[in-house]
Amino acid sequence: MSEPTLHPGIAPAPAFISVEALYKSFDDTMVLKNINFTMKQGDLVSIIGASGCGKSTLLRCMNFLETLDSGTVSIAGVSVHRANLDTPFDSTLAEAARKLRSKVGMVFQSLNLFPHKTILDNITLAPIIVNGMARAAAEEEAMALLKRVGLQDFAKRYPANLSGGQAQRAAIARALAMSPKVMLYDEPTSALDPALVDDVLNIMRDLNKEGMTQIVVTHEMRFAREASDYIIFMENGEIVEISDEDEIFEHPKDIRTRKFLGHFL
């Protein structure tokens, strides 16, 4: 499958993210089959498709929260390659995966905020423990991030005292606290009241304007169409079509894409 040419006549920039021949199975069920795509730095890509098609598993493999069966994932200059299932995930591969994971911030559908810690503590925990940052510096940076997502007045609250949209924005701030090169979002608005969805999507739009590279697994077709540089449509563990947002909505090439988008258009 060829990639879309988003800027005809301009030589493509080196890939900032590359996924090559990625396969993943659970037990005897193959859930990702020969996944291949590249992204440039600063791209915002939406991954769409029916529930269960492998979108979330792809994100988890890219962040090595799941160990891929085989393939290569490269992010911001760090590559991890596994030849096949017989290749042991030894200390060398584990260290490469750790380095790659340090480049990535991930926001989960379930948020995963620590319920017994304040929002400020949730954001400062990793910079202090993982990066060895002094608490005062970590808190100063965390407050700047909370202001960035409109939560500067909620630093001392606990997750249970936030609305769904506020908690999701806090989760984004927590991911940004580790200064990632790439942000991955797994259905970040699926559990939100429709009135709160735009609060979260606007943060992604702002990050896109600032040049953050982002991949969003989403059912929000309006956001996918308006905000994405291009869109990946998946079905049954495979990439069916990759296209820029206008082309895939106006002239989808594959009958499976047309059938899926027919529910939203």
C-alpha positions as CSV (number, residue, x, y, z in Angstrom):
1,M,0.0,0.0,0.0
2,S,1.5,3.3,-1.0
3,E,1.4,6.3,1.4
4,P,-0.5,9.4,0.6
5,T,1.4,12.3,-0.9
6,L,0.3,15.1,1.2
7,H,2.4,17.8,-0.4
8,P,2.9,17.1,-4.1
9,G,6.3,18.3,-5.4
10,I,8.0,18.4,-2.1
11,A,10.4,15.7,-1.2
12,P,9.2,13.7,1.8
13,A,10.9,14.3,5.2
14,P,12.6,11.4,6.9
15,A,10.2,9.3,8.8
16,F,9.9,10.3,12.5
17,I,7.7,7.2,13.2
18,S,8.0,4.0,11.2
19,V,6.1,0.7,11.8
20,E,7.2,-2.1,9.5
21,A,5.7,-5.6,9.1
22,L,4.2,-5.6,12.6
23,Y,2.4,-8.8,13.7
24,K,0.7,-9.4,17.0
25,S,-1.3,-12.4,18.2
26,F,-3.0,-13.4,21.4
27,D,-2.9,-17.1,21.9
28,D,-3.8,-18.5,18.5
29,T,-5.7,-15.4,17.3
30,M,-3.8,-13.0,15.0
31,V,-4.9,-9.4,15.9
32,L,-2.4,-7.4,13.9
33,K,-1.3,-8.5,10.4
34,N,1.5,-6.9,8.5
35,I,1.1,-3.3,9.8
36,N,3.1,-0.7,7.8
37,F,3.1,3.1,8.0
38,T,5.3,6.1,8.5
39,M,4.8,9.6,9.9
40,K,6.6,12.8,9.7
41,Q,7.4,14.9,12.8
42,G,4.5,17.1,13.7
43,D,1.9,15.0,12.0
44,L,-1.5,14.3,13.7
45,V,-2.8,10.9,12.5
46,S,-6.2,9.5,13.4
47,I,-6.7,5.7,13.4
48,I,-10.3,4.8,12.8
49,G,-12.2,1.5,12.5
50,A,-14.8,-0.6,14.2
51,S,-14.3,-1.8,17.8
52,G,-12.1,-4.8,17.9
53,C,-10.2,-4.1,14.7
54,G,-6.9,-3.8,16.5
55,K,-6.5,0.0,16.9
56,S,-5.8,0.0,20.6
57,T,-3.5,-3.1,20.3
58,L,-1.5,-1.2,17.7
59,L,-0.9,1.7,20.0
60,R,0.1,-0.6,22.9
61,C,2.6,-2.4,20.6
62,M,4.0,0.9,19.5
63,N,4.6,1.8,23.2
64,F,5.7,-1.8,24.0
65,L,2.9,-2.2,26.6
66,E,2.3,-5.3,24.5
67,T,5.2,-7.3,23.0
68,L,4.9,-7.6,19.3
69,D,5.3,-11.0,17.7
70,S,7.5,-9.6,14.9
71,G,8.3,-6.4,13.1
72,T,10.0,-3.1,13.7
73,V,8.9,0.0,15.5
74,S,11.0,3.2,15.2
75,I,10.2,6.4,17.0
76,A,12.3,9.6,17.2
77,G,15.5,7.7,16.3
78,V,15.0,4.7,18.5
79,S,14.2,1.3,16.8
80,V,13.1,-2.0,18.2
81,H,13.1,-5.0,15.9
82,R,11.9,-8.5,16.6
83,A,12.4,-11.1,13.9
84,N,9.8,-13.6,15.0
85,L,8.2,-15.3,18.0
86,D,11.3,-17.4,18.5
87,T,13.4,-14.3,19.1
88,P,13.6,-13.9,22.9
89,F,12.7,-10.6,24.3
90,D,16.0,-10.4,26.1
91,S,17.7,-7.6,28.0
92,T,18.9,-5.9,24.8
93,L,15.4,-5.8,23.3
94,A,13.9,-4.7,26.7
95,E,16.4,-1.8,27.0
96,A,15.7,-0.7,23.4
97,A,11.9,-0.8,24.2
98,R,12.6,1.2,27.4
99,K,14.4,3.9,25.4
100,L,11.6,4.0,22.8
101,R,9.0,4.2,25.5
102,S,10.8,7.2,27.0
103,K,10.0,9.1,23.8
104,V,6.3,8.4,24.0
105,G,3.5,9.8,26.2
106,M,0.3,7.8,26.3
107,V,-3.2,8.8,27.4
108,F,-5.5,5.8,28.1
109,Q,-9.3,5.5,27.7
110,S,-9.4,4.6,31.4
111,L,-7.1,7.5,32.4
112,N,-5.1,5.5,35.0
113,L,-4.7,8.4,37.3
114,F,-3.7,7.4,40.8
115,P,-7.0,8.0,42.8
116,H,-5.2,8.5,46.2
117,K,-2.9,11.3,44.9
118,T,-3.8,14.9,44.0
119,I,-3.7,16.0,40.4
120,L,-0.4,17.8,41.1
121,D,1.1,14.7,42.6
122,N,-0.1,12.6,39.7
123,I,1.8,14.9,37.3
124,T,5.0,15.2,39.3
125,L,5.4,11.6,40.3
126,A,7.2,10.3,37.1
127,P,9.5,13.3,36.6
128,I,10.6,13.0,40.3
129,I,11.0,9.2,40.4
130,V,12.1,8.4,36.8
131,N,14.0,11.6,35.8
132,G,15.2,12.6,39.3
133,M,13.8,16.1,39.0
134,A,13.7,18.1,42.2
135,R,10.2,18.4,43.7
136,A,10.1,22.2,43.5
137,A,11.1,22.2,39.8
138,A,8.7,19.3,39.0
139,E,5.8,21.2,40.7
140,E,6.6,24.4,38.9
141,E,6.6,22.5,35.6
142,A,3.4,20.7,36.5
143,M,1.6,23.9,37.3
144,A,2.6,25.3,33.9
145,L,1.1,22.2,32.3
146,L,-2.1,22.4,34.3
147,K,-2.4,26.0,33.2
148,R,-1.9,24.9,29.6
149,V,-4.8,22.5,29.9
150,G,-7.0,24.9,31.9
151,L,-6.7,23.1,35.3
152,Q,-4.4,25.4,37.2
153,D,-7.1,25.8,39.9
154,F,-7.5,22.1,40.4
155,A,-4.0,21.1,41.4
156,K,-4.9,20.0,44.9
157,R,-8.0,18.1,43.9
158,Y,-8.2,14.3,43.7
159,P,-9.3,12.5,40.5
160,A,-12.7,11.6,42.0
161,N,-13.4,15.4,42.4
162,L,-12.9,16.1,38.7
163,S,-15.4,15.8,35.8
164,G,-14.5,13.3,33.1
165,G,-13.2,16.0,30.8
166,Q,-11.1,17.6,33.5
167,A,-9.7,14.2,34.4
168,Q,-8.8,13.5,30.8
169,R,-7.1,16.8,30.5
170,A,-5.1,16.0,33.7
171,A,-4.1,12.7,32.1
172,I,-2.8,14.6,29.1
173,A,-0.8,17.0,31.3
174,R,0.7,14.0,33.1
175,A,1.8,12.5,29.9
176,L,3.3,15.8,28.8
177,A,5.3,16.1,32.0
178,M,7.8,13.6,30.7
179,S,8.5,15.8,27.6
180,P,7.6,13.1,25.1
181,K,8.4,13.4,21.4
182,V,5.1,11.6,20.5
183,M,1.7,11.5,22.1
184,L,-0.5,8.4,21.7
185,Y,-4.2,8.6,22.7
186,D,-6.5,5.5,23.0
187,E,-10.1,6.6,22.6
188,P,-9.6,9.7,24.8
189,T,-13.1,11.0,24.5
190,S,-15.2,7.7,24.4
191,A,-16.2,7.9,28.1
192,L,-17.1,11.6,28.1
193,D,-20.3,13.5,28.0
194,P,-20.7,15.0,24.4
195,A,-20.6,18.5,25.9
196,L,-17.1,17.8,27.3
197,V,-15.5,16.2,24.2
198,D,-14.4,19.4,22.6
199,D,-12.5,20.4,25.8
200,V,-10.2,17.5,25.3
201,L,-10.0,17.6,21.5
202,N,-9.0,21.3,21.6
203,I,-5.9,20.4,23.7
204,M,-4.9,18.0,20.9
205,R,-5.5,20.8,18.3
206,D,-3.3,23.2,20.3
207,L,-0.5,20.6,20.6
208,N,-0.8,20.0,16.9
209,K,-0.3,23.7,16.3
210,E,2.8,23.5,18.5
211,G,4.3,20.7,16.4
212,M,3.7,17.7,18.7
213,T,3.5,14.4,16.8
214,Q,0.3,12.7,17.7
215,I,-1.6,9.4,17.0
216,V,-5.2,9.3,18.1
217,V,-7.4,6.2,18.1
218,T,-10.9,7.7,17.9
219,H,-14.5,7.3,16.9
220,E,-14.8,11.1,16.6
221,M,-15.1,11.4,12.9
222,R,-15.6,15.2,12.9
223,F,-12.3,15.6,14.8
224,A,-10.6,13.0,12.5
225,R,-11.7,14.9,9.5
226,E,-10.9,18.4,10.7
227,A,-7.7,17.9,12.6
228,S,-5.8,15.0,11.1
229,D,-3.0,15.3,8.6
230,Y,-4.0,11.9,7.4
231,I,-6.2,9.0,8.5
232,I,-5.6,5.3,8.9
233,F,-8.6,3.0,8.5
234,M,-8.3,-0.5,10.0
235,E,-10.4,-3.6,9.7
236,N,-9.8,-7.1,11.1
237,G,-6.2,-6.3,12.2
238,E,-5.1,-4.8,8.9
239,I,-4.6,-1.4,7.5
240,V,-7.1,-1.1,4.7
241,E,-6.5,2.5,3.6
242,I,-4.3,5.4,4.4
243,S,-5.4,8.8,3.1
244,D,-5.6,12.5,3.9
245,E,-8.7,13.5,5.7
246,D,-10.6,15.0,2.8
247,E,-9.8,12.2,0.4
248,I,-10.8,9.4,2.7
249,F,-14.1,11.0,3.5
250,E,-15.0,12.2,0.0
251,H,-13.4,9.5,-2.1
252,P,-12.6,6.4,-0.1
253,K,-10.8,3.9,-2.3
254,D,-11.8,0.6,-0.7
255,I,-15.3,-0.7,-0.4
256,R,-14.7,-1.6,3.3
257,T,-13.8,2.1,4.0
258,R,-16.9,3.3,2.2
259,K,-19.1,0.9,4.1
260,F,-17.6,2.0,7.5
261,L,-17.8,5.7,6.8
262,G,-21.3,5.3,5.5
263,H,-22.4,5.1,9.1
264,F,-21.0,8.6,9.8
265,L,-21.6,10.5,6.6
